[in-house]
Amino acid sequence: MTFVVTENCIKCKYTDCVTVCPVDAFFEGENFLVIDPDICIDCALCVPECPVDAIFQDTHLPADQQAFLQINAELAKVWPNIIELKAPPEDADEWIGVTKKLPMLQR
């Protein structure tokens, strides 16, 4: 099992979650974070730290977020690891809860 970062993270990219990950499973893109399923130990520490509720256990992914399981696995292999807190984008709060952001994901 693994945890998955989903659509609500796109353009929000708060990094509170990465500081609690005991195995450094987070990877960072321009406007999104992902979790490497091969590293994640299913501890769930990141879930309550996400201020936009963008992290789900793979077995509890909402139906409209299923594609993010593959997206996380794919991008974790090419993006750099992130282990420290960073400031979110200046307009992050404006993107919380916005739907249909997948086309905005910068790979």
Residue frames as a rotation matrix with the C-alpha (Angstrom) as fourth column:
MET 1
0.576 0.817 0.000 0.00
0.817 -0.576 0.000 0.00
0.000 0.000 -1.000 0.00
THR 2
-0.657 -0.742 0.137 0.97
0.746 -0.665 -0.028 3.59
0.111 0.084 0.990 -0.50
PHE 3
0.159 0.641 -0.751 -0.31
0.480 -0.715 -0.509 7.09
-0.863 -0.280 -0.421 -0.10
VAL 4
-0.234 -0.087 0.968 -1.06
0.968 -0.113 0.224 9.21
0.090 0.990 0.111 -3.14
VAL 5
-0.619 0.045 -0.784 -0.95
0.121 -0.981 -0.152 12.97
-0.776 -0.189 0.602 -3.72
THR 6
-0.085 0.732 0.676 -4.02
0.942 0.280 -0.185 14.01
-0.325 0.621 -0.714 -5.70
GLU 7
0.027 0.162 0.986 -5.35
0.838 -0.542 0.067 16.90
0.546 0.824 -0.150 -7.78
ASN 8
0.903 0.428 -0.041 -5.88
0.385 -0.761 0.523 19.39
0.193 -0.488 -0.852 -4.97
CYS 9
0.317 -0.873 -0.372 -2.10
0.557 -0.146 0.817 19.70
-0.768 -0.466 0.440 -4.59
ILE 10
-0.130 -0.379 0.916 -1.70
0.981 -0.181 0.065 21.05
0.142 0.908 0.395 -8.13
LYS 11
-0.073 -0.078 0.994 -0.77
0.301 -0.952 -0.053 24.74
0.951 0.296 0.093 -7.93
CYS 12
0.909 0.292 0.299 -1.10
-0.201 -0.322 0.925 24.66
0.366 -0.901 -0.234 -4.11
LYS 13
0.338 -0.842 -0.420 2.02
0.309 0.521 -0.796 22.61
0.889 0.139 0.437 -3.36
TYR 14
0.614 -0.162 0.772 2.22
-0.761 -0.381 0.525 23.07
0.209 -0.910 -0.358 0.39
THR 15
0.018 -0.730 -0.684 5.19
-0.309 0.646 -0.698 21.10
0.951 0.224 -0.214 1.70
ASP 16
0.101 0.090 0.991 4.14
-0.991 -0.075 0.107 20.52
0.084 -0.993 0.082 5.31
CYS 17
0.920 0.387 0.055 3.76
-0.388 0.922 0.011 16.82
-0.047 -0.032 0.998 4.49
VAL 18
0.547 -0.749 -0.374 7.39
-0.024 0.433 -0.901 16.27
0.837 0.502 0.219 3.49
THR 19
-0.189 -0.692 0.697 8.79
-0.738 -0.368 -0.566 17.23
0.648 -0.621 -0.441 6.89
VAL 20
0.158 0.319 0.934 7.02
-0.911 0.412 0.014 14.38
-0.380 -0.854 0.356 8.68
CYS 21
0.842 0.169 -0.512 7.82
-0.426 0.791 -0.440 11.62
0.330 0.588 0.738 6.20
PRO 22
0.596 -0.622 0.508 10.18
-0.441 0.275 0.854 9.18
-0.671 -0.733 -0.110 7.94
VAL 23
0.193 -0.509 0.839 11.42
0.566 0.756 0.329 7.67
-0.801 0.411 0.434 4.66
ASP 24
-0.387 -0.369 -0.845 11.72
-0.304 -0.814 0.495 10.77
-0.871 0.449 0.203 2.43
ALA 25
-0.386 0.333 0.860 9.15
0.693 0.721 0.032 9.49
-0.609 0.608 -0.509 -0.08
PHE 26
0.643 0.689 -0.334 8.15
0.337 -0.647 -0.685 12.89
-0.688 0.328 -0.648 -1.50
PHE 27
-0.482 -0.709 0.514 9.33
0.807 -0.132 0.575 14.28
-0.340 0.692 0.637 -4.82
GLU 28
0.073 0.450 -0.890 8.81
0.247 -0.873 -0.421 17.78
-0.966 -0.189 -0.175 -6.15
GLY 29
-0.149 -0.021 0.989 7.74
0.986 -0.078 0.147 19.15
0.074 0.997 0.032 -9.49
GLU 30
-0.800 -0.194 0.567 7.16
0.296 -0.951 0.092 22.73
0.521 0.242 0.818 -10.54
ASN 31
-0.499 0.688 0.527 3.60
-0.745 -0.651 0.145 22.90
0.443 -0.320 0.837 -9.18
PHE 32
0.676 0.713 -0.189 2.90
-0.557 0.661 0.502 19.52
0.483 -0.234 0.844 -7.56
LEU 33
-0.350 -0.716 0.604 4.31
-0.916 0.397 -0.059 16.95
-0.198 -0.574 -0.795 -5.13
VAL 34
0.441 0.460 -0.771 4.21
-0.553 0.816 0.170 13.16
0.707 0.351 0.614 -5.51
ILE 35
0.294 -0.303 0.907 4.86
-0.795 0.449 0.408 10.17
-0.531 -0.840 -0.109 -3.28
ASP 36
-0.387 -0.493 -0.779 7.02
-0.806 0.591 0.026 7.32
0.448 0.638 -0.626 -4.51
PRO 37
0.652 0.751 0.103 4.99
-0.712 0.558 0.426 4.14
0.263 -0.351 0.899 -3.92
ASP 38
0.472 -0.555 -0.685 8.18
0.232 0.828 -0.510 2.08
0.851 0.082 0.519 -3.75
ILE 39
-0.651 -0.735 0.190 9.45
0.073 -0.310 -0.948 4.15
0.756 -0.603 0.255 -0.81
CYS 40
-0.134 0.695 0.707 6.22
-0.821 -0.477 0.313 4.92
0.555 -0.538 0.634 1.07
ILE 41
-0.923 -0.230 -0.310 5.76
-0.016 0.825 -0.564 2.74
0.385 -0.516 -0.765 4.15
ASP 42
-0.142 0.985 -0.092 2.06
0.271 0.129 0.954 3.51
0.952 0.111 -0.286 4.54
CYS 43
-0.724 -0.246 -0.644 2.53
0.667 -0.010 -0.745 5.30
0.177 -0.969 0.171 7.86
ALA 44
0.227 0.927 0.297 -0.11
0.847 -0.339 0.409 8.01
0.480 0.159 -0.863 7.20
LEU 45
-0.153 -0.335 -0.930 1.86
0.817 -0.572 0.071 10.75
-0.555 -0.749 0.361 8.98
CYS 46
-0.945 -0.298 0.132 1.58
0.314 -0.721 0.617 13.01
-0.089 0.625 0.776 5.94
VAL 47
-0.325 0.901 0.287 -2.21
0.774 0.079 0.628 12.94
0.543 0.427 -0.723 5.69
PRO 48
0.534 0.611 -0.584 -3.08
0.836 -0.483 0.259 15.25
-0.124 -0.627 -0.769 8.62
GLU 49
-0.243 -0.726 -0.643 -0.23
0.509 -0.660 0.553 17.59
-0.826 -0.193 0.530 7.67
CYS 50
-0.760 -0.006 0.650 -1.68
0.631 -0.249 0.735 18.40
0.158 0.969 0.193 4.24
PRO 51
-0.731 0.461 -0.504 -3.64
0.027 -0.719 -0.695 21.66
-0.682 -0.521 0.513 4.60
VAL 52
-0.414 0.587 -0.695 -5.61
-0.900 -0.380 0.215 20.99
-0.138 0.715 0.686 1.39
ASP 53
0.147 0.485 0.862 -6.55
-0.432 0.815 -0.385 17.33
-0.890 -0.316 0.330 2.01
ALA 54
0.413 -0.064 -0.909 -4.76
-0.910 0.010 -0.414 16.15
0.036 0.998 -0.054 -1.13
ILE 55
-0.639 -0.733 -0.233 -3.26
-0.703 0.680 -0.211 12.91
0.313 0.029 -0.949 0.22
PHE 56
0.505 0.834 0.223 -5.16
-0.862 0.498 0.092 9.61
-0.034 -0.239 0.971 0.26
GLN 57
-0.319 -0.480 0.817 -4.31
-0.362 0.859 0.363 5.98
-0.876 -0.180 -0.447 0.85
ASP 58
-0.860 -0.097 -0.501 -4.33
-0.510 0.150 0.847 4.17
-0.007 0.984 -0.179 -2.48
THR 59
-0.803 0.581 -0.134 -7.17
0.566 0.814 0.133 1.92
0.186 0.031 -0.982 -1.34
HIS 60
-0.021 0.807 -0.590 -9.29
0.779 -0.357 -0.516 4.99
-0.627 -0.470 -0.621 -0.49
LEU 61
-0.926 -0.335 -0.172 -8.69
0.140 -0.732 0.667 7.11
-0.349 0.593 0.725 -3.57
PRO 62
0.041 0.951 -0.305 -11.86
-0.290 -0.281 -0.915 8.83
-0.956 0.126 0.265 -4.78
ALA 63
0.386 0.193 0.902 -12.96
0.643 0.645 -0.413 7.47
-0.661 0.740 0.124 -8.16
ASP 64
0.969 0.052 0.242 -12.13
0.219 -0.641 -0.736 10.73
0.117 0.766 -0.633 -9.94
GLN 65
0.575 -0.809 0.127 -8.57
-0.799 -0.522 0.298 10.68
-0.175 -0.272 -0.946 -8.53
GLN 66
0.812 -0.195 0.551 -7.52
0.116 0.978 0.175 7.15
-0.572 -0.078 0.816 -9.57
ALA 67
0.815 -0.513 0.271 -5.19
0.296 -0.034 -0.954 8.44
0.499 0.858 0.124 -12.30
PHE 68
0.577 -0.601 0.553 -2.99
-0.715 -0.699 -0.014 9.99
0.395 -0.388 -0.833 -9.63
LEU 69
0.747 -0.345 0.568 -1.77
-0.133 0.759 0.637 6.58
-0.651 -0.552 0.521 -8.47
GLN 70
0.556 -0.527 0.643 0.07
0.825 0.442 -0.351 6.17
-0.099 0.726 0.681 -11.78
ILE 71
0.701 -0.277 0.658 1.03
0.064 -0.894 -0.444 9.85
0.711 0.353 -0.608 -11.95
ASN 72
0.759 -0.425 0.494 2.72
-0.625 -0.260 0.737 9.64
-0.185 -0.867 -0.462 -8.53
ALA 73
0.606 -0.526 0.596 4.60
0.289 0.844 0.451 6.47
-0.741 -0.101 0.664 -9.47
GLU 74
0.587 -0.337 0.736 5.74
0.783 0.006 -0.622 7.88
0.206 0.941 0.268 -12.81
LEU 75
0.660 -0.284 0.695 6.83
-0.073 -0.945 -0.318 11.34
0.747 0.159 -0.645 -11.67
ALA 76
0.873 -0.362 0.326 8.56
-0.343 0.019 0.939 10.13
-0.346 -0.932 -0.108 -8.50
LYS 77
0.547 -0.677 0.492 11.09
0.687 0.699 0.197 8.44
-0.478 0.230 0.848 -10.76
VAL 78
0.102 -0.500 0.860 12.07
0.876 -0.365 -0.316 11.67
0.472 0.786 0.400 -12.55
TRP 79
0.638 0.172 0.750 11.51
-0.087 -0.952 0.292 14.52
0.765 -0.252 -0.593 -10.10
PRO 80
-0.477 -0.875 0.085 13.98
-0.138 -0.021 -0.990 15.46
0.868 -0.484 -0.111 -7.32
ASN 81
-0.062 0.349 -0.935 13.43
0.866 0.484 0.123 14.36
0.496 -0.802 -0.332 -3.75
ILE 82
-0.106 0.083 0.991 12.17
-0.310 -0.950 0.046 16.98
0.945 -0.302 0.127 -1.30
ILE 83
-0.101 0.014 -0.995 12.70
0.776 0.627 -0.070 16.70
0.623 -0.779 -0.074 2.45
GLU 84
-0.793 -0.245 -0.558 12.47
0.562 -0.648 -0.514 20.29
-0.236 -0.721 0.651 3.72
LEU 85
0.268 0.914 -0.305 9.64
0.756 -0.396 -0.521 22.74
-0.597 -0.091 -0.797 4.18
LYS 86
-0.827 -0.420 0.375 9.40
0.562 -0.638 0.525 25.36
0.019 0.645 0.764 1.45
ALA 87
-0.575 0.648 -0.500 7.12
-0.284 -0.731 -0.620 28.34
-0.767 -0.215 0.604 1.07
PRO 88
-0.012 0.643 0.766 4.04
0.737 0.523 -0.428 27.59
-0.676 0.559 -0.481 -1.02
PRO 89
-0.545 -0.090 0.834 3.34
0.743 -0.514 0.430 29.53
0.390 0.853 0.347 -4.20
GLU 90
-0.992 0.107 -0.070 2.06
-0.063 -0.884 -0.463 33.05
-0.112 -0.455 0.884 -3.48
ASP 91
-0.379 0.906 -0.188 -1.34
-0.888 -0.299 0.348 32.24
0.260 0.298 0.918 -4.99
ALA 92
-0.933 -0.077 -0.353 -1.66
-0.031 0.990 -0.135 28.78
0.360 -0.115 -0.926 -3.40
ASP 93
-0.729 0.684 -0.036 -4.75
0.114 0.069 -0.991 29.61
-0.675 -0.726 -0.128 -1.36
GLU 94
-0.228 0.649 -0.726 -6.59
-0.846 -0.500 -0.182 30.67
-0.481 0.574 0.663 -4.52
TRP 95
-0.385 -0.025 -0.922 -6.26
-0.737 0.609 0.292 27.12
0.555 0.793 -0.253 -5.92
ILE 96
-0.943 0.066 0.325 -7.56
-0.196 0.680 -0.707 25.19
-0.268 -0.730 -0.628 -2.90
GLY 97
-0.260 0.903 0.343 -10.62
0.121 0.383 -0.916 23.21
-0.958 -0.197 -0.208 -3.89
VAL 98
0.054 0.227 -0.972 -10.45
-0.909 -0.392 -0.143 24.13
-0.414 0.891 0.185 -7.57
THR 99
0.332 0.143 0.933 -11.34
0.054 0.984 -0.170 21.08
-0.942 0.107 0.319 -9.66
LYS 100
0.871 0.026 0.491 -10.16
0.462 0.298 -0.835 19.86
-0.168 0.954 0.248 -13.04
LYS 101
0.678 -0.688 -0.259 -6.58
-0.585 -0.718 0.376 21.02
-0.445 -0.104 -0.890 -12.47
LEU 102
0.452 -0.528 0.719 -4.93
0.385 0.842 0.377 17.99
-0.805 0.106 0.584 -14.07
PRO 103
0.687 -0.216 0.694 -4.23
0.680 -0.146 -0.718 19.87
0.256 0.966 0.047 -17.35
MET 104
0.824 -0.365 0.433 -2.30
-0.410 -0.912 0.012 22.42
0.391 -0.187 -0.901 -15.26
LEU 105
0.787 -0.559 0.262 0.11
0.106 0.540 0.835 19.79
-0.608 -0.629 0.484 -13.92
GLN 106
0.596 -0.685 -0.419 3.60
-0.783 -0.382 -0.490 20.70
0.176 0.620 -0.764 -15.10
ARG 107
0.952 -0.272 0.139 5.55
0.245 0.952 0.186 17.55
-0.183 -0.143 0.973 -15.77
